[in-house]
Amino acid sequence: MMGLRASIIRILSAARPTLKRFWVPVILTVALTVTGIIILDRGFYGYGGSEPAWRARLIRVSYALIPAILTSWCAILFLEREERHAVQWADTQLAANLVALLAAVLVAALTYGLLPNLTLVPVSRHVAICLFLGLMFFVIPHFRKQGSLDMYLVKLFSHGVVSGLFSGVMFLGISAIMATVSALFSLNIRSIAYQRLWLIIAGVVAPFLFMAGIPKGTVNEDPEDYPKVLKNLVLFVVTPLLAAYTAILYVYFAKILITRQWPVGLVSHLVLWYALVSTALLYFVWPLGRDNKWAQVFSSYFPKVASPLLLMMFASVGIRVRYYGITENRYYVIVLGLWVLGSMVYLMAAKSRRNLILPASLAIVVLLSVLGPWSSFQISMRSQNQRLEGLLQKYGMLSGEKIEPATQPVDPSDKREMAQILFYFDRNHELSDARFVPPDFNMGEFPKVFGFDYTEIDLASPAYYVRYEAENQALDVGGYQYLFDCTRPRYDSSPVTSLNKGNIVAKYDRDRRVVTVTLDDKVEWEESFSEYVNRLEPVYNESQRTAAFKPEDLVLTVNTPHLSIKVVITEMWGQIGRIKAGEITLEQVQFYLLIGPKT
């Protein structure tokens, strides 16, 4: 407890030097937080139509600020390497931050341009760039420098935990004060205020505290500097758990060899993440190897033990590739698996281990996986096109570079595979990237082009999300006698909300999405919202993979033999294509129901 208190005191006392050393990253974190608050506020109040263009641009700006912050850190750490004399330190700080500002602006502009929308390709590329910069953050201070990367990571991790704990306590404390003041003085502080507070603490306070603990230059490998709590956690909790996990995987490996049923599906991800986490853990174990026998045994034998398990992973993903081709996810599993295997071979073969090689090589692999003709996107598209070509040739459906409708029966599984390939291009890339399909092809033309109906594929992911949230509005209640408020049915304990006035009863079944109006115990009118919205034409936003409705479409007026009824939908969301292609599946509907005598 005293150690935690001393760490917090050191963090607070380091505020001024931190601001001098990292004022550009601080400004960028503030800018990121401000954009996040603006996006949150506008999203909270909602929109009736499609997302405004300015908000979409602001989201792209917030994404671009993340690599800008990482770039500014890397630039400052790089220029600190070149410092020669302590008397020049103040000038070096200013120069480093100015260079960091220029580099951050350039990277932000580049990543903003590479992120025209939030679909798979640009987002994956953006994540890879951020991972590359994050890894370079560790590599730069130690490139051609004496020092311990292991203890550098230990110090950063320990300080990051303290910074996160400090920020969490601050958030909980301020939130408790706000809640108390709101309750005692009836201020009615809304939930969005707590969300803004969280963004400020997570986006400004926590990064600032973390920056206060970034070592200047390299650190020495001194086991005495290893935090005792972290040491006990690594030696007595984490490494034994990983050893048990390794034993479980080997038992499963033995089962495979006995039954000769090769693994598929989840096992490749389980092995890959196990190997990646264990490789990262080695940096926390190596400094303890001098004084602890268990740490020495774990770090020495882990590369030998992990390598055979990686072969099981490759067998699993190889089966998937054989039948379904390469996709981005399988590409990443293969590439990262090869990197881990190469790292294990290096650790077993190297006489003098250089720990900088692992993060530096991983950074290069991550960047190359999203750039160039060897990228995950290009390789995956080529693989899926080859898969489509093979299926078309199997049934004689290719005439040069053009698809001919099937003239012979096509196996249902092959129909599903063709649909899956086209769905892959539609969801992750563009339909125009699929070979052989006509120009301007869309999924509605599938039966005409292929000669058979589109076969629903076994994918749970929706192609689009559908939403609607009405803006503040004035309702015309002329001619109506009663208003039934069904804008809060999700808070009811029963799945059916029932409201009555005199001899009129309005019921809404949330499970079936059906509203029913009865008069004198007889059904006067009934409507299924699911059937109603599927008769409408939503407005699609291709870049965001969302769809919205026109406000006028969500006002329904009906005259029954005895009543005049108006339904005004205020909020609605769901998914398109979750169960059946092109079909809207509603998750929630909120509405006003106006009822009066027929005029």
TAURFEN-V638311 format. One record per run of one state. SS is the DSSP state (H for helix, E for strand, C for the rest). FROM is the first residue (numbers start at 1). LEN is the number of residues. Records with the same first field share a line. If there is no record, write none. Layout:
BEGIN
SS=FROM-LEN / FROM-LEN
END
This chain:
BEGIN
C=1-1 / 14-1 / 22-1 / 46-7 / 82-4 / 114-6 / 143-6 / 186-5 / 213-10 / 226-2 / 260-6 / 289-4 / 325-3 / 350-6 / 369-7 / 395-3 / 400-2 / 404-8 / 429-2 / 434-9 / 451-13 / 470-12 / 487-2 / 492-4 / 502-2 / 510-4 / 520-2 / 534-5 / 542-4 / 549-2 / 560-3 / 577-7 / 598-2
H=2-12 / 15-7 / 23-23 / 53-29 / 86-28 / 120-23 / 149-37 / 191-22 / 223-3 / 228-32 / 266-23 / 293-32 / 328-22 / 356-13 / 376-19 / 412-17 / 431-3 / 443-8 / 489-3 / 529-5 / 551-4
E=398-2 / 402-2 / 464-6 / 482-5 / 496-6 / 504-6 / 514-6 / 522-7 / 539-3 / 546-3 / 555-5 / 563-14 / 584-14
END
